[in-house]
């Protein structure tokens, strides 16, 4: 698959990698001047690192996503924009810093970026629709540096790259590959000049090997597997980042944007999502995605594809094709079922079938957890998952699936048997009942 992309799309150098928890790391390079240790530009995949740094600050109590940026960064204009909207490209701020940076190839420094911010346009009303903005993410990167008492690059190295051992991801590469613009009508590949993105670095500056970038994609898909102690970011926060905030275009509605992450739903009968980002810089294209869901999907699976062509769009499709191929042709090993302990005696009368709102639900106990699903729901749909509320033996909180966040309240008879439940305030009974209490 990689060879076909390199040959048919005329990519001077292509480096790809697949990381998964249950197999050795796989990497492959094809083309001139590239090996497994070569670093290529990832472009806007950099934004996923900046997004994680922002969420670290949120979890550490240094900011709130509803804060206006002026609360944390001295700006001459657009200070009313909220951090959350900027992170999900809903701020309406123009795409690039003021000036023709793609003509001059001279990006401003931080002082210049802030000094000219009043000349940048608010092209859309905040929250109206998705509008991609390198400028917005760059500002968030410098906000992080300010809150951490240093620079964006220092925060990146100390709080992500070193804890995860991603030593081949860098602002300044040690073994860079040359990027090219390939002529549409001949086989000539014109080398693009290396450039430093300056103050816009938090949006697009980073370089990486395919191996380290695949590991990062696996982290975005399975933070528990890649960072079990939550050293970089809690799994709950990464999951929050993967909640869709807006569709990225209003024609197909084929993909969405979360908090700094692109979400690609995959076709088929199962709920499968590829999470990550694409990247482009002069002479380079890259994609890095992890896979979530699906019966054949391994744990902590991530793919990176980096190529030294600025025009070969197949480089961006390759991660999705590789992830699908992994799940189909080398699926995760099926773990054998083994018997487990009984449900706690206090909750055994909850198990079985219940009726609510005229529909039947099955409540079960698996791996020490109470679950529920509609009886007529497709088997591959995820169940609702409950966790007990501390100090309240007959109260559960829904933590995922249907009615996430809502309470499940148990009502018992004089013998301690659960005879009624209320889930999100709706009554659940052993037999079908109308809302007025009529029993069928």
N, C-alpha and C positions, 0 to 999 in steps of 0.2 A: 504493500500500500504506500509506504514512504517512497520507494523507488518510482512508483508510477507518478506521484505528485511531483517529485523532483524532475523527472524526465518530461512529462507532458506539460507542466507549467513552467519549465525552464528556470529552475531555481539553482543559482550557482552553488549554494551550500545549504543543506537541510539537516537539522539535528532534532531527533524526537526521543521521547522517553515515556515509559509506562511504569508507574509505581503502584504496587498493591501489597496489602499486608501478608498475603499468603503465597507469594512467589518472589524470586529474586528480582531486583531492579532490572528492567530491560531498557537499553538505549541503542540507538542506531543513527549513524551519520552517513550521508551520501553527498558527493560533490567535492569540490576542490578546497583545500586549506581548512578542513574542519575535522575535529575528532571529539571524543567524549568530553575533553576538558575545555573545548572552545566555548567562549562566551559570545552570545548574540543579543541584540537589543530586544527587550520585551515590550517597549513602548508603554501603552496604556494599561497593561497588566500591573504596572507600578501602582495604579490607583487602588488595587485591592490591598496593598500593603499600607498605603496611607489611610484607607478606610479602617483597617484593623487598629492602627495607632489611634485614630479618633475614638473608636469604641473602647479601647483601653482607658483613655482619658475619661470617658463617660462612666465606665465601671469603677474607676478610682475616685469618682466624685468631683472631678475637675471641671466638668461641663455637663450640660444637658442638651439633648438633641433639639429641644425647642428654644434653646438660647439663641439670641441674635449674635451674629459674629462680632459685632462691635463691642460686646461685653468682654471679649477675650483678645481681640486684635485691633490695634489702632488703624482704622480705615477712614479714608476721606469721603467715601460714598458706599452705598449698598450695605451699610451697617445693619439694616433691619432684616436682612436675609437670615433665615435660621440655619443652623448647622445641619439639621436633619434633611432639609430640602436641598441644601448644597451637596450633601453626600449622595443623594439619590437623583441628582440632576433634575430637580424640580424647582430650582431657584429662579429660572428665567434669565440668568446672567449670560452675557454673550460668551461665545465658545472660547475665544483666545484673548490674551492680553491686548491692550491697545497697541495699534501699529501693525505693520505688515511683517510680522515675525517670520512668516514662511517665505518671504522674498529676501529679507536681509539675512535670515538664519542667525540673527542676533537676539537672543532672549534677554529680557531685563534681569538685573539682580533683584534681590528682595526689596531694597530701598526704592529702586525704580518701579517695581511692580506696584508697590503701595502708593508711590507718589502719583502714578498715572491712573489710579483706579477710578477717579472721578471722570475719566474720559471713556471708560468702558460703559457699554449700554446695558440697560435692562430690557432685553428684547421681548420678553413675555412676562405676563403677570405671574408672580410666584404661585406654584401649585397648579397652574393651568394644564400643563402637559410636560412630558419628558423633553428636555433640551440639553444635549450633551455640552459640558463646559469644562475644558481644561483649566480655565481661570479659577473656577469655583474650587476644584480639588487642590490646585496649587495653594490657594489661600488657606484651606484647611490644613495642609501640610505645615505651613509656617505657623499656624495657630498651635499645632501640636508642639513644634519646637519651642515656641514661647512658653507654653504651659509647663514643659519639661525642663526649662532653664537651659536650653541649648539650641541645636538645629534639628531640622527634620532628619537629616542624614544620621546624626548621632542617635536620635531616638529610634530610628529604623534599625541600626546596627545593634544597639544595646537591648532593645525590647522585642525584636522579632528574629533577626538573622542569627545572632549568637545563641539565644535559647533553643532555636530549632536546628542549629547546626547547618544553616544554609550559607556556607562560607564562599560559594561560587556566585552568589548574587551580590552585585556591587554597583555603586554609582559610577566608579571608574574601573573598567575591566583590566585584568592582567593579561588575558589571552583573547583579545577581540578578533572577531571575524569582520572582514570588509563587507559593507552593504552595497547593493547595486540597484540601479534602474535598468531594466532589461528592455531593449528596443523592441517595439511591437512588430517591426517588419524585417528584422534581421536577428542574428544570434549575438549581436554585440551587447555586452553588459557594461554599463557605464558606472564606475565607482562613485558612490555618493560621498561627499566630504564628511568626516566625523564632526559631530556638533555636540555642544554642551547646552542642555536646555535651561540652564541657569535657574532662575527662581520658579520656573514652571516644572522643575525636576520632580516634585511630588506627584505629578500627573503622568510622567512618561520617561524618566531618565534611566531606569535600571537596565542592567545587562545580567545574563544568567546562562549557565549550562542548562541543557534540557533536563538533566537528572534533578537538579535542585528545584527547577520550576515545576516539575511533575510532583515532587514532594510537597511543594506549597499548594498545588491544586488538590492533592489528597487531604491536606489539612483543612481546606475550605469545605470539603465534602464530609470529612470524618474527623472532627477535632478531638473526639474522645480517643480515637485510635492513634492519632499522630501526636497528641499533647495530653496524655491522660491526666496529668496533674493540673491542667489549666494554667500552665506557667505563662503562656502568651495571651490566651483569651479563653474564657469559659465556653464550654460547648453550648450552653444556653444562649450566650451572646452571639456566637457564630450562627446559630439557628435563627436568631432574630435578624441578622443581616441577610438571611436568605428569604425572608418574607417579601413578596412582591410589593413594591411601592407604586410602580407605574409600568404600563406597557411601553416598549421602546419605539414603536411606531403605531399609527392609528389606522393602518390599512389591513394588515394580516393579523395583528395581535398574536404574533408567533413567539415572542419572547418578552421578558420583563426585566426590570431593574429593581434590585433590593437596595440595601444600604451599602453602596459601593461595589456590588456584585451583579453580574449578568446571569440571568436564569433562563435556560433553554429547556422547555418541556419537550420530551421525546415522544414520537408517535408510538402507537401500540395500545394494548389493553391494560398495561400497568402504569402506575404513577411513577415515572422516571424523569428526573431533572438533571441536567448538566449545569454545574455552577462554576463560575470563574470569570474570565474576561479575555477579550481580544486586544491586540496591540499593533500599532503601526508607527514607524519612524522612517525617515528617508533611508531607503535601501533595505528595510527590514519589515517583515510581518511575523506575528506570533499569536498563538492561542494556548491557553492553559485552562483546563476544566477538570473537575472531579464529577463523579457520577453518584447519584443518590437514588435509592429505590430499585425495584426490579428483582426478580427471583434469582437471576444469575450474577448480580453485581457483587464483586468482592468487597471486603472491608478496605477502607482507606485506598481507594483507587483514584489515581489522577494521571492525566496525560498532558504533556507539553509538546508543542511543535513550534520550532523557531527556524526561520528561513532568511537567507540573505538576498531577498528580492522584495522590492516595494510594490510589486504589481501582481504577484501570484496569489490570487484569492484562495486557491485550494489549500494553502498553508493553514488558513483559518478553519476550513472544513475538516481537516485531518484529525484534530483531537476528538471531534464527535464521532467520526467514523471508527477511530481506534477504540474508543470507549464502548461503542456498540459491538465491535468485533470481539473485544475481551469478554463481554457478557454472553455473547452467543457461542463463541468457539472455544473459550477456555473459562467457563463459568466457575464461580466459587464452589468449592467442595460442599456437598450437602452434609451438614452435621447430623449425626444420628440422634434420634429422640431418646431420652432416658427418663425413667420415672422420677418424679419429684415428690416433695412432701405434700400432705393435705393442706388445703386452705385453713387458716386459723379458725378454730371452732366458732369464734365470735362472728365470722363473716360467711359461714357455710350456707346459711339460709338466704343469702343474697344471690347465690348462684342459680343459674337456670334462666327460664324465659319470663319476661315481663312485658306488659303492654303500656304504651304511652302515646298520647295523641292519636290513638287508633292504629298504631303500628306496633309490631312485635320486635323485641330486642332480646339478645342473648348476653347474659353476664357470666363471665368466666374468670378463673384464677390461673394465671400462667406466670411462672418464674417469679413468684412472690408478689404479683401485681394484679389488681382488679382491672378487668377489661370489659368493654361492651361494644357490640356492633348490631346494626339492624339485621334481622334474620334474612331479609331479602336483598341485602347488599352484596355486590360482587365479592367473591372470596378474597380477592387481592386488595380490596380497599382496606386501609389501615383502621384499626379499632380506636375507640376512645380509650384513653388510659387515665387511671385515677391514682391519686396518692392520698393517704390519710392526713387529715388536719391535726397537727399536734395538740394533744390535750382534749380532743373531741373524738371519742371512739366511734361515733355514728355519723361522722361527717368526712366527706372526701372532696378533694379539689380535682377537677378535670385538668390534666396537664398537657394532653395532646389529643388530636382527633376532634370529633364532634363536640361542640359546646366547650371548647378550650377556655379555661379560666372560671367556669361556672361550678357551683357546688352541687354535690349529690348528698342528699340527707336521708337517713334511714329512720323508719318508724317501726317500733317493735310492739308485739302484744305482751300480755302478762307473763308469758313463758320465755320471752326474750327472742322470739322468732320475728324476723323482718317480714312485715305484712304489707308495707307500703313504702315507696320511695318518692322523693321529689328531686328531679334533676333539672337544673336551671328553672326551678319553680314548677315545672310540669309534673303532674301526678303519674306515678307508675304503679301498676297493680298486676297481680298474677293473672287475672282474666281481663278480657277486653271490656272497657268501660267508656261510655260517652262522657263528655265534659260535665253533664249534669248528674253524673253518678250512676246512670242507668247501666245495668250489667247485661251483657249479651249471653 
